[in-house]
Amino acid sequence: MKVKETEMVMAVDQVPIPELYQQCLHNENEWTKLDLEELKISLLESHLFGQRLFSPAPTFEASRGSSSREKERDLRISMRLYQGNKYQDILGLLKNAPDSRSILFAIAWWLVQEKVCKAEQIVGREELRRQANKMFHRLSVTDFHHADRVRAWIPYFGRLLRDLRAAKANSRLLREGYNQTAIQAAHKKRSPTAAACDWLADNRPSLNVSSATLANAYSRVYGPKHYLSRRSGRP
């Protein structure tokens, strides 16, 4: 499991179950209200500029030395080397960019990572919109809303499945605050996605949508073979 994913699991596990339920419900309501164009641009930005550009910075805890003074000295040296490596990484990224537009996107990636500005300020809103429409032209508003509805509940069902695998009885799960229908949906499921799809299909009658339809939409937008994975290269 990646470090970021581990941190997310730890954060979810620290939230009381009823509060986690409300957070997921809030996300479902908010994410399914998003304008399709804005959602496409947001996903594009996350894919192009949200991935780590540099290796993690050195930390005091990882520094060598038997005393605080030695660790501080090692950290200062490591930080200088780290900054130099970042400079070389940026130069390599720009030198390998095939055209001026790729150079612009590379600069945007760097400045977003450094929290200097937003990508839109570098490449322009219209260019982001064009790239987003190019990437997601085969996906409908309904596809995105179904996918985000499922995505909103994955933290809840991920934690529920972990608790089920820890051999917790249903009565204990109920006492901890889990929803009874969610427990039923999670039984014999191998993934939080499958559990979320089944639960949403049964508990959102106004949608009139099947579990398979929800799963297909999630897979097309966020799954292993989704558009973002297929478009691993940068514009």
N, C-alpha and C positions, 0 to 999 in steps of 0.2 A: 504494500500500500504506500502511495506517495506521501511525503511529509504533509502537503497541503490537505490531502484527503484525511489523514490521521487527525490533524488539527480540527477539521470540520466535524468529524465523528465525536471527538472529545468535547467540542463546544455543544453539540446537540445533546450529548449524554448528561450535561450539567444542568439542562433546563428541565424543570418539573413537567411531567407528562401533560397535564391540562394546559399549561402555558405553551408547550410545543404544539399542541393541537390548535390552539388559537392562532399561533404564528403561521402555521400551515394554511389555515382557513383564510387568514388575512392575505397571505401571498396568492392563494388561489383567486380570491376576489380581485386583487389588484392586478395581477399578471394577465388575467383574461379580459381586462378592460383596456389594455394597451393598444394603441393604434398600430396597425400592421407595419406601416412604413417605419415608425419609430422602433418597433420591435426588431425588424430586420437590421436596422442600423446598429442597434444595441448589440445584437448577436455578432454582427460583423466586427464591431470594435472589440468585443470580448475575445473573439477568435484571433484577430490580427494583432492586437496590441496588449492583450491581457496575459499572454504567455510570457514566461520568464525569459528575459534577454540575457541577463548576467547571472553568474553563479552567486549563491548567497554570500553576503559579506562576512568577514571574519568576526568572531565574537570573543569576548573576554573569557568565557567558560571554556572555549576550545583552544585557547592560547597555551603555549608550553611554558613551563617554569614552575618551580616549587613555591615561589612567593608571589604576592600580589605585584610587587615591583617588577619581577621578572616577566610576569604575565602581561603587564602593561607595556613593557618594552617590546615584547614579542608581538603584541597586538598592533602597536604603532608601525612596526616593520611590515606586518602582514597587510595592514590597511594601505600602505604605500604601494606594495606589490599588487594589491587588489585593484587600486585605482589605475595603475599602469596597465594591467591586463584588460580592464574595461575599455581603456582608450584603444588598445590594439583590437579588441573585439569590434568596436564601432568602426574603426578603419577597415577591417576585413569585411564587415557587413556592407559598407558603402562601396568598397572596391568591387565586390562580387555582384552588386545590383546591376541587372542587365540594361536598364534604361533610366531616364530621368524620373519617370513616375515611380519606379521602384525605389530610387534613391529618396524621393520625398516620403514614401511610406516608411522606409527604414529610419529616417530622421524622426518621423512621428512616433514610431515604436519606441525609439530611444528616449525621447522627451516625455512620453507618457509614463514610461518606466521610472524616469527620474522625478515624476510628479511636477514637471515644469509647466505643462499645459495639456489641453485635450487634443486628441488627434484631429478633430474638426478644424482647429485653429491652424493646422499645418497643411492638411490635404484639401480642406474645404468641404462644406456640407454636401454640395452637389456631387462631388466625386465619391463620397461615402455612400450617398443614395444610389448612385449608378452601380457601384460595386455590390451593394446589398441586393439590389434588384436582379443583378446578373447571377448572384449566387443562389437566391431563393425564388427564382421566377416560377418554379413548378409547385410551390407550396402555397396553399390558400390560407385565408384568415382562420378558418375552422381548424386546419392542421395545426397552426401555431397555438390556438387557444386550447385545443385538446392536449397538445404536448405540454403546455405550461401548466395546465390543470394537474396533470400527472406529476410533473416535476415539483410542483408545490408540496406534494404529499410524500415524496421520497424520504426526506429526513425522518418523518414520523414512522413510516413503515420500516425503514431501515433499522431504527431503534427497536421497534416492536419485534422484528424478526430476530435481532440479537438477543432480546430478552426471552423469546420463545426457545431459542437454541440453548439458552442457559437453563433449560428445563424448568422454567417458572410456570406454575399452574395458572389456569385461567382466573381462578378466584384471586390470586395474588396480583395478576395483571390488572384486574378490575379495581382492586384496592389502590393500586398505584396510579389509577386515573385513566387507563386506556379505555377507549370506546369499545363496547361489546361487539358491534358489527365489524369493527376494524380487526379485532382479534379473530373473529370467524373468517374474515377474508384472508388473513395472513397465514392461517393454518395450511400446512403442506405446500406453501409457496417457497420458491428458492430465491426469489429476488424481490426487493421492495417495489420495483416497477410493476411486476405482475400483481402483487397484492394491492397496490394503489389503483390499478386499472379495474380489477374486480370490484373493489369497494366503491369506487366512483360510479361505475356502471349501475350498481345496485342502489346507491344513495343519492343519485342526482337524476331522479325520474324525469324532470323537466327537460333534460338534455336529450333523452331518447337515444342514447348511444350505447353501443356494446363495448365490452371489455376489449375485444379484438380491435375495434376501431380506434380506441384510445391508445392501445399498445402500438398499433401501426403508425399513428400520428407521432407518438413519442419517438419511435425508432427512426422515422424519417427525418425528424428535426434534431434529436439529441443522441440517438443510438450509435452503435459502433460503426454503422455504414451511413451515417447521416451526411448531409451536405458539407458540414464543416470538416469532417474527417476526409472526405473525398477531395476537398479543396485545401490540401495541406500547404500548398505554396502561397506566397504572398503576391498581391497584384503587382 
